[in-house]
Amino acid sequence: MLSLASGCHNFVMEFSIDTIDTTALTKAKLSEILFEQLGLNMREARDFVDAFYEEISRGLISGHEVKIAGFGNFEVHNKSARPGRNPRTGKEVSIPSRRVVTLKASGQLKTQVNKT
């Protein structure tokens, strides 16, 4: 089961992704899974996937944590500027401050990963 909570919006959907035969879960593949397993037509499936990605992006851009139950939490962190080094030339460079997205895996996901 996959559910998404961000801000005041909550979505719940259930489907199996056992049919994924690649390491990349693309929007097209996710739409195909929704089409095959939930009976959505392809347009509805694509719209759902686009809305799903948009909701995650919107939450992160606004600085909110995005929780996907059973999977993990996406969080935005501010990284300070710091000195760095160009690996080719060895020359010191300044790495500017920036915002980064991190994923903190849920306990359920960690347990599933450790079973294999």
ZIZITA-V606435 format. One record per backbone hydrogen bond with DSSP energy under -1.0 kcal/mol. NH is the residue of the N-H (numbers start at 1). CO is the residue of the C=O. E is the energy in kcal/mol with one decimal. If there is no record, write none. Layout:
BEGIN
nh=NH co=CO e=E
nh=NH co=CO e=E
END
This chain:
BEGIN
nh=2 co=13 e=-2.2
nh=4 co=11 e=-2.2
nh=5 co=67 e=-2.7
nh=6 co=9 e=-2.2
nh=9 co=6 e=-2.4
nh=11 co=4 e=-2.6
nh=13 co=2 e=-2.3
nh=20 co=17 e=-1.4
nh=26 co=24 e=-1.1
nh=30 co=26 e=-2.6
nh=31 co=27 e=-2.5
nh=32 co=28 e=-2.2
nh=33 co=29 e=-2.2
nh=34 co=30 e=-2.2
nh=35 co=31 e=-2.3
nh=36 co=32 e=-2.7
nh=37 co=33 e=-2.9
nh=38 co=34 e=-1.7
nh=40 co=34 e=-1.2
nh=45 co=41 e=-2.7
nh=46 co=42 e=-2.7
nh=47 co=43 e=-2.7
nh=48 co=44 e=-2.6
nh=49 co=45 e=-2.5
nh=50 co=46 e=-2.7
nh=51 co=47 e=-2.5
nh=52 co=48 e=-2.4
nh=53 co=49 e=-2.6
nh=54 co=50 e=-2.5
nh=55 co=51 e=-2.5
nh=56 co=52 e=-2.0
nh=57 co=53 e=-2.7
nh=58 co=54 e=-3.0
nh=59 co=55 e=-2.1
nh=60 co=56 e=-2.3
nh=61 co=57 e=-3.0
nh=62 co=58 e=-1.8
nh=63 co=60 e=-1.5
nh=64 co=59 e=-2.6
nh=66 co=74 e=-2.5
nh=67 co=5 e=-1.9
nh=68 co=72 e=-3.1
nh=71 co=68 e=-2.4
nh=72 co=68 e=-2.3
nh=73 co=104 e=-2.4
nh=74 co=66 e=-3.2
nh=75 co=102 e=-2.6
nh=77 co=100 e=-2.9
nh=79 co=98 e=-3.5
nh=82 co=95 e=-2.3
nh=84 co=93 e=-3.2
nh=86 co=91 e=-2.9
nh=90 co=86 e=-3.0
nh=93 co=84 e=-2.1
nh=95 co=82 e=-3.2
nh=98 co=79 e=-1.9
nh=100 co=77 e=-2.8
nh=102 co=75 e=-2.8
nh=104 co=73 e=-2.8
nh=106 co=71 e=-2.3
nh=110 co=106 e=-2.6
nh=111 co=107 e=-2.3
nh=112 co=108 e=-2.2
nh=113 co=109 e=-2.6
nh=114 co=110 e=-2.1
END
